[in-house]
Amino acid sequence: MTDAVTEQIAALRDADWAIREEAAGLLGSLKDSRAVHPLIALLRDEDRSVREAAIGALREIGAPAVVALGTCLTEPDLSVQESASAVLAAIADERVLDPLITALRSGDWIVRMHIAKALGRVKRAEAVEPLIPLLQDKVKAVREEAAATLAAIGDPAIAPLLEALRHDDWLVRLHAVESLGKTRSPRAVEPLLSVLFNDQDSAVREDAVRALGEIGDPQAVDCLFTAMREPSLRTLAVEALGRIGDPRAVPALVDVVIGSSPPETTRAVAGCGDQWNEEFITQGAAVRALGSIGDERALPALIAALSPTQTRAEAAASLAKFGSKVIPLLVPLLSDSQDDNIRFHVREALTLAGWRPRRTSTIHL
């Protein structure tokens, strides 16, 4: 007497590709470990839809399939390696650590990409050294997965990543900076500040600002004030200050919003006409940053930012974050302002802040 699993395993050998595809899907829903090896055999099927169904089924089965999939990483058929690595990217565990590390040297970039992601699930220190070379992989997707995995591994990866900040290849430095930002480790702050002021590549320096914002350590605040003076870093520094959330940044951000200390030079934004320049983008970033910090000293500047078209929507969203505190400041604008669009955004901010008008109100938009 057969059960549903054995029936569907038998159907995997049917001459009709549609039946094989359907059987693979059903076996995935049944999640029975007996189906693992028959489904792995289907990774060699001549029909793409059948192979994809087998991949999905193995992913659904999960842990019972991990070890068997690990053995597929040495298959001569690269398509099998690609399929196995794609599944392992979603279900890998420590049992396949060694084959995963070995597969990082695959000549197939798709395999390297999936394996790097799989190691991000395993999060073992043994993977750090083999992953570092992938920061200069010729394929961007591989570099990005390696960087993300190193960040996920965390503390064991920090020392090698700090060393990578001195690498001759700017791409290695760039992805090391990205990884360090994602670790959010205070150990990375001073080295990243050194990169910010000393690296010769503009993209690396820009990513250093982003990383400092991700880490969120207040010790970077004063240096970000300095970075704001550099046109290419100005907006990024403002965004980073918002992410850090230190109230010391409020006066400098208010200055940006009200335009009291504009940069000496600014460029028109490509495709937006001569009337739209980079400082408008920076002002919008400053408005959002002030909303994130939540310091009441910013309220007058944020209310003023409702007037210019380029900061109006951001100002309304930021004001709403202050909750009921902004209601008495904004309600008068519903009747005082003659601009319907401003009134629309004011009402939106009030609603988000928890204000509910009386039913007898004569104010209409």
Buried (B, 14 or more C-beta within 10 A) or exposed (E): EEEEBBEBBEBBEEEEBEBBBBBBBBBBEBBBEBBBEBBBEBBBBEEEEBBBBBBBBBBBBBEBBBEBBBEBBEBEEEBBBBBBBBBBBBBBBEEBBEBBBBBBEBEBBBBBBBBBBBBBBBBEEBBBEBBBEBBBBEEEBBBBBBBBBBBBBBEBBBEBBBEBBEBEEBBBBBBBBBBBBBBBBEBBBBBBBEBBEEBEEEBBBBBBBBBBBBBBBEBBBEBBBEBBEBBEBBBBBBBBBBBBBBEBBBEBBBBBBBEEEEBEEBEEBEEEEEEBBBBBBBBBBBBBBBBBBBBEEBBEBBBBBBEBEBBBBBBBBBBBBBEEEBBEBBBEBBEEBEBEEBBBBBBBBBEBBEBEEEEEEEEEE
